[in-house]
């Protein structure tokens, strides 16, 4: 059995019977859902292989995408899982026992990672931080100083709700998880993931790009948005404004990777890599509030037209990313699906991805059924 991401045999979908999948991707390119699209699927039926496709500008099987909020699971939750395995954390760890600055003594780790700790979903911290350094390029300020400033800004906030009272998807909540992880390990999140956690898991193509000087770019990476305040097309640097100003890594964003990286992460979850305590948190919806669709770090299918479509099981867990990415893990069918796009290339207001996501998952599921890779 493969032990590392690079040992997974990648099979190109085109010509292997994924006709519906390839047709809907071609349609999406034509209709400008995104200029670059990659998709990958792993099935336990053929556990040593993964089926992948890349279509559009600059895409090949090893193209690197900005994973956006898929970073919350690929990065932050991978680190949380590692610390739970090492018995440094558990889902019921009181946040104040690690960070005395945290404003709510009732909050536990499970509240932060399930987005039930009561935090606002987002704030433009990047504008406030840039204003602290008038006349200076924010990239010239040491990353450790910027990270500390973020911690101080977030520490001044108060939750909008009591724990367990409300479920609001929150970047702020996952920033707090980052600070918990870093306090316990005495390591920056990016260093912990790249040097310890991802090697432990066998993940090889994922990385963070630190923003420690002006003008950083990587033309080998699929580009995202033409950003006005940064004055250029973003390519090889994180799209998320707060994460960029923090220095390129954060609890809510910052991970780059090839299509094989989230596939491998999902495969690890479905093939017994993590212990039962981790798995219980990943797959069990929180009890409070009763309407919450969240588990520890993940979302679950919900609504009349969930982004995972209608053929994968209701037991699936997953996460979406703002740049047009997603990862879904189905424990019943034992299938992992990742979709990577750069839909923000056409602007942040381009929301065609909302229709495309369920459509591509439906067509992929029908192909998988026809090929005997899904029941």
LUMFI-816986 format. One record per atom (N, C-alpha, C): x, z, y; residue in three letters. Coordinates in steps of 0.001 Angstrom, whole numbers, padded with zeros to 6 digits, always signed. Layout:
% residues N
XZYala ...
This chain:
% residues 375
+000841+000000-001198unk +000000+000000+000000unk +000883+000000+001258unk +000490-000760+002267unk +001269-000768+003514unk +001345+000624+004136unk +002479+000938+004723unk +002661+002218+005402unk +002858+002066+006905unk +003003+000818+007342unk +003226+000558+008758unk +002381-000631+009197unk +002076-000658+010472unk +001263-001732+011051unk +001818-003115+010713unk +003121-003298+010811unk +003719-004618+010594unk +003633-005074+009142unk +003339-004157+008232unk +003208-004517+006820unk +001818-005047+006476unk +000879-004933+007412unk -000454-005473+007197unk -000376-007002+007296unk -000840-007696+006283unk -000770-009154+006245unk -001897-009738+007104unk -001527-010461+008148unk -002509-011040+009045unk -002889-012445+008578unk -004168-012654+008359unk -004699-013940+007931unk -005511-014548+009071unk -005194-015773+009439unk -005889-016426+010543unk -007297-016818+010114unk -008290-016405+010875unk -009696-016649+010510unk -010034-018125+010416unk -009500-018903+011337unk -009841-020324+011402unk -009513-021014+010083unk -010521-021617+009455unk -010326-022293+008172unk -010572-021425+006957unk -010875-020135+007165unk -011107-019224+006036unk -012583-018847+005861unk -013464-019530+006572unk -014887-019264+006398unk -015522-018429+007493unk -014773-018116+008536unk -015333-017344+009646unk -015913-018310+010698unk -016762-019194+010238unk -017243-020273+011096unk -018134-019769+012228unk -019019-018829+011937unk -019912-018299+012960unk -019109-017550+014026unk -018142-016782+013557unk -017298-016017+014474unk -016529-016931+015414unk -015904-017948+014860unk -015096-018851+015671unk -015961-019643+016658unk -017172-019992+016238unk -018064-020761+017112unk -018491-019938+018323unk -018819-018673+018110unk -019290-017852+019228unk -018135-017489+020167unk -016917-017386+019650unk -015750-017169+020515unk -015505-018399+021382unk -015587-019583+020778unk -015400-020821+021544unk -016443-020932+022656unk -017679-020547+022329unk -018748-020565+023333unk -018445-019579+024465unk -017915-018422+024106unk -017594-017399+025112unk -016502-017868+026054unk -015513-018561+025521unk -014445-019100+026371unk -015034-020113+027353unk -015897-020988+026837unk -016506-022023+027678unk -017383-021410+028775unk -018086-020321+028433unk -019004-019700+029382unk -018313-018649+030261unk -017022-018552+030145unk -016195-017674+030975unk -016549-016200+030826unk -016772-015803+029579unk -016837-014363+029295unk -015472-013759+029579unk -014434-014468+029159unk -013039-014100+029401unk -012184-015320+029094unk -011039-015464+029744unk -010188-016614+029427unk -009387-016453+028144unk -009218-015200+027682unk -008399-014928+026495unk -009137-013927+025602unk -009298-014265+024334unk -010050-013426+023403unk -009303-013345+022071unk -009145-012135+021575unk -008612-011918+020227unk -009572-010997+019487unk -009706-011227+018190unk -010553-010375+017362unk -009845-010136+016037unk -010051-008966+015481unk -009467-008645+014182unk -010418-007797+013371unk -010378-007974+012060unk -011221-007180+011172unk -010433-006806+009929unk -010589-005560+009522unk -009994-005075+008270unk -011121-004603+007372unk -011067-004983+006093unk -012054-004558+005106unk -011336-003935+003923unk -011877-002818+003426unk -011281-002145+002276unk -011297-003018+001033unk -012131-004051+001024unk -012179-004967-000120unk -010824-005647-000314unk -010127-005901+000792unk -008778-006486+000740unk -007882-005661+001654unk -007536-004489+001147unk -006968-003421+001975unk -005586-003725+002546unk -004871-004670+001959unk -003528-004984+002442unk -003522-006092+003490unk -004713-006600+003823unk -004815-007739+004734unk -005710-007409+005923unk -005590-008215+006946unk -006515-008178+008073unk -006747-009615+008515unk -007946-009902+008952unk -008296-011245+009395unk -008378-011247+010918unk -007681-012183+011540unk -007544-012163+012993unk -007729-013564+013559unk -008087-013607+014827unk -008197-014874+015542unk -007842-014644+016997unk -007231-015633+017603unk -006930-015593+019025unk -007255-016933+019650unk -008036-016910+020717unk -008493-018144+021347unk -008338-018004+022861unk -007921-019076+023510unk -007872-019065+024965unk -006464-019036+025522unk -006390-018802+026817unk -005122-018901+027541unk -004097-017889+027066unk -002967-018402+026591unk -001830-017560+026244unk -001958-016723+024998unk -002993-016945+024189unk -003256-016045+023063unk -002620-016560+021772unk -001950-015648+021078unk -001525-015882+019702unk -001777-014599+018910unk -001384-014565+017656unk -001696-013416+016802unk -001000-012140+017250unk +000032-012257+018048unk +000776-011084+018495unk +000676-010877+020010unk -000329-011454+020617unk -000529-011256+022051unk -000829-009796+022347unk -000313-009317+023468unk -000500-007937+023898unk -001574-007879+024972unk -002540-006965+024788unk -003632-006773+025735unk -003577-005360+026312unk -004132-005220+027505unk -004388-003904+028093unk -005633-003349+027410unk -005486-002284+026628unk -006589-001765+025830unk -007586-000939+026641unk -007248-000626+027895unk -008151+000131+028776unk -008599+001422+028085unk -009895+001717+028075unk -010353+003012+027559unk -010299+003149+026043unk -009975+002079+025336unk -009657+002252+023914unk -008432+003153+023779unk -007677+003279+024888unk -006558+004229+024944unk -007008+005659+024665unk -008243+005980+024992unk -008744+007339+024777unk -008688+007730+023307unk -008917+006758+022411unk -008840+007064+020979unk -007483+006699+020395unk -006979+005496+020730unk -005681+005053+020210unk -004539+005964+020654unk -004656+006494+021862unk -003610+007343+022407unk -003970+008812+022361unk -004865+009225+023252unk -005157+010650+023437unk -005694+011301+022169unk -006669+010671+021509unk -007244+011294+020312unk -006280+011248+019129unk -005396+010255+019101unk -004358+010260+018070unk -003451+011467+018245unk -003123+011783+019511unk -002296+012960+019787unk -003036+014243+019434unk -004325+014310+019760unk -005141+015477+019397unk -005163+015651+017881unk -005384+014556+017159unk -005407+014627+015691unk -004080+015145+015150unk -002995+014664+015714unk -001668+015124+015288unk -001530+016630+015484unk -001971+017141+016626unk -001832+018572+016913unk -002775+019417+016059unk -003932+018857+015704unk -004821+019576+014777unk -004185+019626+013393unk -003606+018519+012961unk -002921+018489+011662unk -001779+019506+011611unk -001106+019683+012743unk +000016+020618+012809unk -000438+022054+013103unk -001756+022253+013172unk -002352+023578+013402unk -001984+024168+014762unk -001766+023267+015722unk -001496+023690+017099unk -002800+023769+017885unk -003749+022938+017517unk -005058+022869+018152unk -006145+022915+017092unk -007363+023226+017517unk -008550+022954+016705unk -009684+022607+017657unk -010765+022093+017111unk -011855+021630+017962unk -012448+022759+018802unk -012310+023993+018347unk -012883+025133+019066unk -011881+025870+019955unk -010712+025291+020151unk -009735+025908+021052unk -010327+026048+022457unk -010262+027254+023005unk -010716+027469+024372unk -009726+026809+025342unk -010239+025994+026246unk -009372+025261+027160unk -008554+026224+028022unk -009170+027303+028475unk -008451+028261+029320unk -007331+028978+028574unk -007377+029002+027253unk -006294+029639+026501unk -005010+028819+026590unk -005135+027547+026925unk -003986+026669+027110unk -003702+026461+028594unk -004770+026241+029357unk -004656+025979+030795unk -005480+027016+031555unk -004867+028110+031984unk -005608+029142+032728unk -006265+028599+033999unk -005766+027453+034505unk -006331+026865+035725unk -007705+026238+035486unk -008048+026020+034218unk -009315+025341+033932unk -010481+026192+034424unk -011481+025594+035092unk -012481+026383+035816unk -013621+026978+034997unk -013710+026691+033706unk -014850+027165+032915unk -014362+027859+031648unk -014581+029151+031573unk -014110+029916+030423unk -014856+029646+029135unk -015992+028957+029224unk -016781+028649+028020unk -016350+027344+027353unk -015613+026534+028051unk -015295+025189+027557unk -014278+025229+026422unk -014546+024418+025411unk -013651+024237+024267unk -013160+022793+024236unk -012149+022559+023416unk -011623+021203+023277unk -012731+020227+022907unk -013625+020607+022007unk -014686+019701+021558unk -015565+019263+022729unk -015735+020133+023714unk -016541+019741+024876unk -015842+018661+025694unk -014541+018800+025875unk -013800+017787+026626unk -013823+016439+025919unk -013525+016420+024634unk -013378+015140+023933unk -014711+014477+023613unk -015798+015237+023652unk -017125+014649+023426unk -017862+014386+024731unk -017196+014624+025847unk -017760+014358+027171unk -018987+015223+027454unk -018969+016445+026944unk -020060+017388+027192unk -019579+018620+027957unk -018436+018504+028645unk -017890+019627+029418unk -018434+019678+030840unk -019256+018684+031200unk -019922+018731+032485unk -019235+018027+033630unk -018221+017213+033347unk -017443+016590+034412unk -018077+015308+034935unk -017813+015027+036218unk -018170+013746+036810unk -017447+012643+036039unk -018032+011457+036007unk -017449+010420+035147unk -016132+009872+035702unk -016011+009818+037049unk -014831+009156+037641unk -014743+009541+039105unk -013534+009556+039628unk -013310+009698+041065unk -012084+008850+041449unk -012073+008313+042662unk -010944+007469+043085unk -009747+008307+043526unk -009164+009034+042588unk -008004+009867+042905unk -006853+009028+043463unk -006781+007774+043017unk -005666+006922+043422unk -005617+006726+044934unk -006790+006673+045560unk -006813+006516+047013unk -006288+007776+047702unk -006708+008934+047214unk -006259+010198+047795unk -004759+010379+047625unk -004244+010022+046459unk -002815+010208+046222unk -001978+009268+047084unk -002393+008023+047197unk -001662+007077+048039unk -001652+007542+049497unk -002756+008178+049910unk -002836+008665+051297unk -001870+009804+051567unk -001402+010474+050517unk -000437+011557+050690unk +000966+011044+051021unk +001173+009736+050819unk +002498+009153+051047unk +002387+007957+052007unk +001973+008195+053235unk +001809+007088+054184unk +003134+006366+054437unk +003046+005055+054420unk +004234+004252+054691unk +005153+004074+053506unk +004774+004636+052350unk +005615+004516+051148unk +004872+003764+050054unk +005604+003005+049266unk +005020+002399+048076unk +004876+003480+047018unk +003687+003606+046465unk +003429+004700+045527unk +004339+004612+044306unk +004776+003399+043951unk +005642+003216+042783unk +007019+003841+042969unk +007393+004119+044221unk +008715+004701+044475unk +008709+006224+044372unk +007532+006824+044264unk +007426+008275+044120unk +007645+008629+042656unk +008493+009603+042330unk +008753+009936+040923unk +007460+010176+040138unk +007403+009634+038936unk +006202+009745+038109unk +005826+011207+037885unk +006796+012069+037634unk +006500+013472+037370unk +005830+014129+038583unk +006207+013702+039781unk +005582+014230+041004unk +004140+013746+041122unk +003933+012471+040815unk +002568+011937+040890unk +001656+012597+039859unk +002188+012803+038669unk +001396+013463+037622unk +001023+014887+038038unk +001947+015598+038637unk +001672+016958+039093unk +000620+016957+040201unk +000702+015981+041102unk -000292+015866+042162unk -001687+015617+041592unk -001759+014789+040552unk -003046+014540+039907unk -003601+015828+039309unk -002741+016576+038650unk -003187+017830+038059unk -003744+018768+039134unk -003076+018835+040257unk -003527+019703+041340unk -004860+019225+041924unk -005021+017902+042049unk -006283+017369+042572unk -007439+017668+041620unk -007208+017448+040333unk -008268+017655+039353unk -008575+019139+039208unk -007560+019977+039356unk -007761+021421+039238unk -008657+021981+040336unk -008787+021244+041436unk -009645+021691+042536unk -011121+021367+042303unk -011397+020518+041322unk -012776+020127+041042unk -013506+021208+040260unk -014825+021143+040316unk -015676+022012+039509unk -016599+021139+038664unk -016874+021541+037428unk -017813+020757+036620unk -019177+020673+037285unk -019885+019581+037031unk -021220+019402+037593unk -022297+020054+036741unk -021966+020335+035478unk -022928+020934+034557unk -022232+021982+033696unk -023001+022858+033096unk -022472+023810+032131unk -022151+023080+030830unk -021224+023637+030055unk -020835+022985+028800unk -022046+022843+027881unk -022152+021678+027247unk -023222+021421+026308unk -024561+021100+026932unk -024629+021107+028255unk -025895+020879+028953unk -026139+019402+029221unk -025045+018634+029354unk -025154+017236+029740unk -024048+016438+029050unk -024335+015178+028724unk -023336+014289+028139unk -023098+013128+029097unk -021981+013173+029798unk -021616+012118+030736unk -020209+011633+030407unk -020106+010378+030026unk -018800+009792+029731unk -017888+009968+030933unk -016707+010545+030719unk -015900+010988+031850unk -014414+010759+031660unk -013820+009975+032565unk -012362+009856+032604unk -011727+011199+032950unk -012379+011951+033819unk -011840+013246+034241unk -011688+014177+033042unk -012675+014173+032163unk -012621+015018+030975unk -011397+014698+030120unk -011094+013396+029976unk -009958+013009+029142unk -008633+013233+029854unk -008639+013264+031187unk -007439+013681+031902unk -007117+015141+031583unk -008147+015978+031519unk -007923+017375+031137unk -007350+017477+029722unk -007822+016619+028818unk -007266+016628+027455unk -005780+016298+027492unk -005406+015330+028315unk -003985+015006+028482unk -003195+016243+028901unk -003713+016973+029888unk -002991+018139+030392unk -002877+019228+029323unk -003903+019373+028482unk -003843+020325+027366unk -002727+019936+026406unk -002703+018653+026036unk -001695+018148+025103unk -000288+018367+025650unk -000091+018036+026914unk +001243+018134+027502unk +001692+019586+027652unk +000760+020488+027931unk +001122+021902+028043unk +001572+022442+026683unk +000879+022046+025624unk +001202+022542+024283unk +002502+021960+023737unk +002805+020727+024099unk +003971+020045+023518unk +005175+020008+024447unk +004932+020286+025722unk +005995+020192+026726unk +006598+018795+026774unk +005746+017789+026546unk +006170+016396+026585unk +005131+015575+027340unk +005547+014572+028124unk +004587+013645+028713unk +003817+012922+027605unk +002578+012587+027879unk +001734+011977+026857unk +002349+010702+026299unk +002908+009857+027163unk +003456+008600+026662unk +004643+008825+025734unk +005485+009782+026067unk +006640+010089+025218unk +006189+010648+023871unk +005225+011552+023906unk +004708+012134+022664unk +004160+011054+021736unk +003378+010128+022294unk +002794+009065+021464unk +003856+008119+020944unk +004723+007638+021821unk +005680+006603+021437unk +006785+007124+020522unk +007182+008373+020690unk +008310+008899+019928unk +007895+009687+018688unk +006683+010241+018686unk +006308+011142+017595unk +005026+010706+016891unk +003924+010609+017625unk +002612+010422+016986unk +002463+009044+016373unk +002736+007989+017141unk +002569+006653+016575unk +003539+006363+015439unk +004810+006754+015506unk +005666+006588+014326unk +005136+007339+013103unk +004606+008526+013305unk +003986+009308+012219unk +002847+008523+011575unk +002079+007806+012382unk +000936+007043+011871unk +001312+005657+011372unk +002499+005172+011738unk +002886+003811+011374unk +002424+002763+012366unk +001992+003181+013556unk +001613+002251+014613unk +002875+001781+015330unk +003027+000457+015470unk +004285-000086+015983unk +004153-000910+017265unk +003035-001578+017479unk +002972-002484+018638unk +002375-001833+019880unk +001854-000615+019766unk +001253+000052+020923unk +002333+000682+021803unk +002094+000696+023103unk +003040+001321+024029unk +002347+001566+025369unk +002965+002402+026191unk +002585+002573+027594unk +003658+001927+028459unk +003261+001365+029587unk +004218+000818+030544unk +004275+001738+031754unk +005371+002477+031888unk +005515+003370+033035unk +005641+002575+034336unk +004987+003074+035357unk +005075+002473+036683unk +006036+003325+037500unk +007318+003012+037401unk +008337+003820+038063unk +009154+003040+039093unk +008689+001840+039404unk +009307+001051+040473unk +008343-000076+040840unk +008453-000610+042043unk +007565-001701+042459unk +007854-002988+041683unk +006805-003815+041573unk +006992-005176+041075unk +007103-005333+039577unk +006813-004295+038799unk +006909-004414+037342unk +005909-005456+036846unk +006345-006324+035958unk +005474-007342+035374unk +006037-007751+034021unk +005172-008316+033196unk +005603-008835+031899unk +004724-010037+031579unk +005277-011218+031736unk +004496-012439+031554unk +004121-012697+030103unk +004666-011909+029174unk +004287-012049+027769unk +002961-011342+027463unk +002474-010532+028406unk +001238-009788+028221unk +000073-010571+028815unk -001085-010501+028175unk -002264-011189+028689unk -002642-010597+030050unk -002786-011413+031098unk -003046-010902+032442unk -004462-010369+032600unk -004641-009472+033562unk -005983-008966+033855unk -006399-009432+035243unk -006606-008503+036164unk -007262-008838+037423unk -006281-009206+038530unk -006756-010027+039459unk -006057-010270+040714unk -006431-009115+041635unk -005555-008118+041740unk -005869-006854+042406unk -005492-006908+043883unk -006459-006685+044751unk -006222-006791+046190unk -005252-005733+046700unk -005469-004463+046314unk -004623-003420+046905unk -003205-003437+046357unk -003025-003991+045161unk -001668-004136+044640unk -001048-005474+045018unk -001863-006379+045568unk -001369-007627+046125unk -000878-008645+045132unk -001404-008611+043893unk -000932-009576+042900unk -001831-009578+041679unk -001634-010587+040838unk -002271-010614+039527unk -001568-009607+038636unk -002332-008782+037952unk -001753-007749+037099unk -001426-008326+035726unk -000184-008215+035354unk +000253-008731+034061unk +001376-007846+033533unk +001053-007067+032529unk +002036-006157+031944unk +002025-004780+032551unk +001130-004535+033523unk +000938-003198+034089unk -000538-002843+033970unk -000820-001557+033837unk -002177-001119+033550unk -003151-001523+034652unk -004335-001943+034257unk -005363-002364+035198unk -006004-001170+035896unk -006236-000086+035190unk -006937+001078+035732unk -006186+001651+036939unk -006901+001791+038061unk -006270+002217+039306unk -005691+003626+039219unk -006477+004568+038704unk -005990+005947+038614unk -004783+006053+037697unk -004836+005376+036558unk -003720+005426+035620unk -002468+004794+036225unk -002639+003700+036939unk -001499+003043+037583unk -000803+003997+038549unk -001593+004633+039405unk -001009+005514+040405unk -000436+006778+039763unk -000994+007204+038626unk -000435+008347+037904unk +000946+008039+037340unk +001240+006748+037167unk +002543+006378+036638unk +002483+005540+035385unk +001264+005068+035013unk +001142+004159+033879unk +000676+004793+032592unk +000547+006106+032566unk +000009+006755+031359unk -000943+007865+031792unk -002005+008027+031010unk -003005+009039+031328unk -003893+009255+030110unk -004670+010312+030150unk -005549+010616+029021unk -006660+009620+028832unk -006957+008842+029873unk -008103+007938+029804unk -007730+006463+029688unk -006472+006094+029914unk -006082+004680+029929unk -004571+004557+029825unk -004103+003294+029706unk -002670+003040+029763unk -002054+002377+028548unk -002761+002319+027416unk -002154+001784+026189unk -002255+000257+026172unk -001150-000375+025816unk -001101-001805+025526unk -000868-001977+024027unk -001329-003092+023481unk -001071-003313+022066unk -001558-004660+021586unk -001039-005059+020437unk -001514-006250+019743unk -002795-005910+018988unk -003503-006929+018532unk -004764-006719+017816unk -004560-005875+016558unk -003370-005940+015971unk -003092-005187+014746unk -003023-003685+014975unk -002739-003242+016206unk -002587-001801+016470unk -003895-001038+016305unk -004999-001415+016991unk -006250-000708+016739unk -006772-000895+015323unk -006503-002048+014720unk -006905-002229+013319unk -006201-001213+012423unk -004907-001048+012644unk -004151-000096+011834unk -004619+001336+012061unk -004907+001672+013311unk -005430+002995+013638unk -006740+003246+012882unk -007652+002288+012939unk -008913+002439+012219unk -008725+002502+010720unk -007800+001703+010203unk -007508+001725+008770unk -006990+003092+008355unk -006150+003707+009169unk -005654+005054+008873unk -006816+006045+008758unk -007802+005908+009635unk -008951+006807+009599unk -009744+006629+008303unk -009898+005389+007846unk -010738+005117+006677unk -010016+005255+005340unk -008722+005442+005334unk -007983+005501+004063unk -007348+006864+003806unk -007901+007911+004414unk -007511+009272+004063unk -006241+009785+004685unk -005801+009188+005792unk -004564+009655+006420unk -004743+011018+007075unk -005885+011227+007733unk -006137+012482+008447unk -006839+013495+007544unk -006645+014786+007852unk -007274+015812+007022unk -008742+015986+007388unk -009435+016819+006616unk -010891+016932+006737unk -011325+017505+008076unk -010529+018359+008687unk -010904+018918+009986unk -010943+017828+011053unk -009948+016952+011046unk -009927+015843+011986unk -011105+014912+011735unk -011316+014548+010484unk -012372+013606+010135unk -013752+014157+010464unk -013949+015440+010275unk -015234+016056+010592unk -015544+015885+012079unk -014537+016088+012910unk -014743+015913+014339unk -014988+014467+014725unk -014228+013557+014142unk -014364+012143+014476unk -015759+011596+014166unk -016323+012006+013034unk -017546+011355+012543unk -018840+012147+012764unk -018772+013367+013248unk -019988+014156+013412unk -020398+014207+014879unk -021608+013745+015166unk -022126+013849+016524unk -022246+015318+016923unk -021967+015587+018191unk -022102+016962+018662unk -023575+017344+018689unk -023850+018633+018487unk -025233+019113+018397unk -025893+019267+019765unk -025084+019585+020782unk -025621+019805+022124unk -024888+018946+023148unk -025656+018312+024054unk -027119+018256+024106unk -027683+017344+023012unk -028945+017492+022733unk -029532+016832+021567unk -029503+015312+021661unk -029481+014749+022853unk -029510+013293+023022unk -028121+012669+023019unk -027068+013450+022905unk -025707+012934+023027unk -025322+012096+021815unk -024744+010937+022055unk -024322+010037+020976unk -022845+010174+020645unk -022175+011155+021235unk -020722+011270+021122unk -020286+012155+019960unk -019110+011809+019426unk -018397+012666+018484unk -017120+013133+019197unk -016183+013655+018462unk -014902+014038+019064unk -014107+012778+019393unk -014206+012333+020639unk -013445+011182+021107unk -014145+009850+021014unk -015131+009740+020157unk -015756+008444+019887unk -017215+008409+020330unk -017738+007178+020448unk -019158+006959+020628unk -019733+006462+019300unk -021053+006395+019226unk -021748+005882+018047unk -022761+004841+018500unk -023252+003996+017591unk -024218+002971+018001unk -025476+003605+018588unk -025956+003034+019684unk -027155+003563+020327unk -027834+002463+021109unk -029106+002675+021439unk -029854+001697+022209unk -030415+000589+021341unk -031189-000288+021981unk -031847-001373+021256unk -030894-002478+020838unk -029790-002621+021558unk -028840-003693+021258unk -027422-003161+021389unk -026973-002304+020444unk -025655-001682+020558unk -024541-002716+020541unk -023427-002387+021155unk -022338-003349+021267unk -021768-003737+019911unk -021961-002897+018898unk -021490-003217+017549unk -022466-004132+016807unk -023581-004473+017431unk -024554-005334+016785unk -025469-004568+015851unk -026199-005298+015009unk -027234-004667+014175unk -026905-004601+012691unk -025749-005102+012263unk -025463-005162+010835unk -024514-004071+010345unk -023717-003509+011225unk -022825-002426+010817unk -023604-001122+010785unk -023105-000141+010060unk -023891+001067+009791unk -024010+001966+011014unk -025080+002763+011022unk -025300+003727+012100unk -024262+004844+012082unk -023532+004967+010981unk -022486+005988+010874unk -021190+005555+011547unk -021157+004341+012090unk -019947+003820+012720unk -019581+004626+013962unk -018291+004680+014246unk -017784+005291+015474unk -016932+004249+016193unk -016875+004345+017507unk -016104+003350+018225unk -015885+003710+019677unk -015278+002778+020386unk -015010+002981+021806unk -014874+001629+022488unk -015353+001569+023737unk -015232+000370+024550unk -014145+000555+025598unk -013626-000575+026112unk -012641-000546+027178unk -013060-001449+028321unk -012790-001018+029541unk -013263-001687+030745unk -012753-003120+030888unk -011559-003396+030408unk -011002-004739+030528unk -011680-005734+029596unk -012571-005227+028711unk -013278-006088+027765unk -012820-005899+026341unk -012422-004690+026002unk -011915-004386+024668unk -012880-003465+023929unk -012691-003362+022621unk -013471-002398+021834unk -012832-002202+020470unk -013188-001076+019862unk -012782-000746+018501unk -013953-000067+017828unk -014335-000559+016637unk -015406+000057+015851unk -014943+000286+014421unk -015326+001443+013882unk -014907+001869+012546unk -016163+002239+011762unk -016430+001521+010687unk -017642+001714+009880unk -017266+002372+008552unk -017591+003666+008361unk -017189+004362+007131unk -018044+004021+005923unk -019223+003457+006131unk -020092+003080+005017unk -019617+001761+004415unk -019432+000778+005248unk -018943-000529+004785unk -017426-000589+004678unk -016757+000468+005174unk -015289+000555+005165unk -014669-000675+005830unk -015057-000829+007092unk -014614-001971+007881unk -014188-001489+009267unk -013120-002101+009793unk -012657-001858+011158unk -012711-003182+011905unk -013255-003152+013115unk -013323-004357+013946unk -012779-004030+015332unk -011890-004871+015826unk -011436-004721+017204unk -011596-006038+017943unk -012057-005938+019173unk -012218-007084+020051unk -011388-006837+021303unk -010502-007767+021626unk -009646-007643+022806unk -009873-008844+023716unk -010215-008583+024978unk -010376-009654+025954unk -009810-009202+027300unk -009744-010125+028214unk -009377-009821+029602unk -010500-010266+030528unk -011697-009792+030278unk -012877-010242+031019unk -012735-009982+032523unk -011923-008991+032938unk -011756-008698+034367unk -010919-009760+035091unk -010341-010691+034349unk -009578-011779+034966unk -010443-012522+035987unk -011721-012685+035664unk -012638-013390+036553unk -013213-012475+037637unk -012996-011196+037561unk -013402-010157+038513unk -014011-008997+037743unk -013976-007823+038365unk -014577-006641+037754unk -016082-006793+037619unk -016676-007652+038426unk -018124-007833+038396unk -018570-008756+037257unk -017630-009352+036536unk -017984-010223+035414unk -018481-009361+034240unk -019778-009347+034008unk -020371-008487+032981unk -020930-009270+031791unk -020478-010497+031621unk -020953-011300+030492unk -020560-010695+029147unk -019558-009808+029170unk -019100-009141+027945unk -020222-008318+027315unk -021166-007845+028116unk -022246-006994+027600unk -023133-007753+026619unk -023326-009025+026863unk -024099-009851+025932unk -023223-010302+024777unk -021964-010574+025078unk -021055-011108+024062unk -020728-010091+022979unk -020548-008833+023337unk -020129-007841+022346unk -021070-007772+021132unk -022367-007522+021307unk -023220-007484+020113unk -023298-008829+019406unk -023247-009913+020155unk -023332-011243+019554unk -022153-011497+018617unk -020932-011204+019077unk -019767-011473+018242unk -019745-010571+017009unk -020181-009324+017154unk -020211-008438+015989unk -021275-008871+014979unk -022402-009379+015458unk -023423-009885+014541unk -022920-011094+013755unk -022314-012038+014459unk -021822-013248+013784unk -020681-012920+012822unk -019811-012004+013222unk -018733-011585+012336unk -019284-010933+011081unk -020282-010093+011227unk -020875-009418+010062unk -021471-010432+009088unk -022144-011451+009610unk -022721-012475+008729unk -021621-013234+007982unk -020512-013518+008673unk -019379-014163+007990unk -018804-013243+006915unk -018646-011959+007238unk -018085-011022+006259unk -018961-010904+005034unk -020263-010901+005220unk -021193-010838+004083unk -021064-012082+003221unk -021001-013246+003870unk -020899-014500+003116unk -019595-014594+002332unk -018552-013942+002842unk -017237-013969+002192unk -017048-012841+001180unk -018051-012001+001026unk -017947-010885+000079unk -017088-009732+000560unk -016859-009678+001875unk -016039-008617+002437unk -016867-007461+003016unk -018183-007630+002960unk -019099-006603+003481unk -020397-006675+002687unk -020936-005536+002327unk -022161-005505+001508unk -023365-005997+002311unk 
